């Protein structure tokens, strides 16, 4: 007598996976940090100024808002586009969701002259 071989349930009938919004936001913030690591002026931005992200998820698509701090002077448009592209690629690859929109908000610019002012003058 042969043993019955269990039939495989089709992938669509096995269940679903739901990724929490905060997990997607963390993935996006981390990806933005990766993109900014090599940006011009990155050495001027304090380590504590990590990118922040918020997300709105609907029907397997994620719309993201990334808040960053940048070194100055820098080509804001170019750096923003680099962040956008890297965040979209990373979030889509890790979550399988579409990312039709990534808004990059620049919260603060850090410059060498501002850093010197903060240090104060030594007499």
C-alpha positions in Angstrom: 0.0 0.0 0.0 1.4 3.4 -0.9 1.1 6.5 1.3 -1.1 9.3 0.1 1.0 12.3 -1.1 -0.5 15.6 0.3 -1.5 18.0 -2.4 0.0 21.4 -2.5 -2.2 24.3 -1.8 -1.9 27.1 -4.5 0.1 30.1 -3.2 -3.0 32.4 -3.5 -5.0 30.1 -1.2 -2.3 29.8 1.6 -2.9 33.1 3.2 -1.5 36.6 3.0 1.3 38.7 4.4 0.6 42.1 5.9 3.6 44.4 6.4 3.0 47.0 9.2 3.2 50.6 8.1 5.9 51.4 10.6 8.1 48.6 9.1 7.7 50.1 5.7 8.6 53.6 7.1 11.7 52.1 8.8 12.8 50.5 5.6 12.3 53.8 3.7 14.2 55.8 6.4 17.1 53.4 6.3 17.2 53.4 2.5 17.3 57.2 2.6 20.2 57.1 5.0 22.1 54.8 2.7 21.5 57.1 -0.2 22.7 60.2 1.8 25.8 58.5 3.2 27.8 59.4 0.0 26.0 62.7 -0.7 28.2 65.8 -0.9 28.4 67.5 2.5 27.3 64.3 4.4 30.1 64.9 6.8 28.4 68.2 7.9 25.2 66.5 9.1 25.2 65.2 12.7 24.8 61.5 13.1 21.7 62.0 15.2 20.0 63.7 12.2 18.9 60.4 10.6 16.2 60.5 8.0 12.6 60.1 9.2 9.8 58.6 7.1 6.0 58.3 7.2 3.9 56.1 4.9 0.4 55.8 3.6 -0.5 52.3 2.3 -3.4 51.5 0.1 -4.0 48.4 -2.0 -0.4 47.2 -2.2 1.1 50.7 -2.9 3.0 52.8 -0.5 3.2 56.6 -0.6 6.2 57.9 1.3 7.3 61.2 2.9 11.0 61.3 3.8 12.4 64.1 6.0 16.2 64.7 5.7 18.9 67.0 6.7 21.7 67.9 4.2 25.1 69.5 4.1 25.3 72.8 2.4 26.1 73.8 -0.3 24.6 70.9 -2.3 22.5 70.4 -5.4 19.2 69.9 -3.6 17.3 68.5 -6.6 20.0 66.0 -7.5 20.3 64.7 -3.9 16.6 64.5 -3.5 16.3 62.5 -6.8 19.0 60.1 -5.6 17.2 59.6 -2.3 13.9 59.0 -4.2 15.3 56.5 -6.6 17.1 54.5 -3.9 14.1 54.5 -1.5 11.7 53.3 -4.3 14.1 50.5 -5.4 14.7 49.3 -1.8 11.0 49.4 -0.6 9.8 47.7 -3.8 12.4 45.0 -3.5 11.9 44.3 0.2 8.1 44.6 0.4 6.8 43.8 -3.1 4.7 47.0 -3.0 4.6 49.6 -5.6 5.9 53.0 -4.6 4.3 55.7 -6.9 5.3 58.7 -4.8 8.2 59.7 -2.5 8.1 63.2 -1.2 11.5 64.4 0.1 11.3 67.2 2.6 14.5 69.0 3.5 14.2 70.0 7.1 17.6 71.6 7.7 20.8 72.5 5.9 24.1 72.2 7.7 27.0 74.4 6.6 30.6 74.8 7.7 30.0 78.5 8.6 27.0 77.6 10.7 29.1 75.0 12.5 31.8 77.5 13.3 29.2 80.0 14.7 27.8 77.2 17.0 31.3 76.5 18.3 31.7 80.1 19.4 34.8 82.3 19.4 37.8 81.6 21.4 39.6 84.7 22.6 
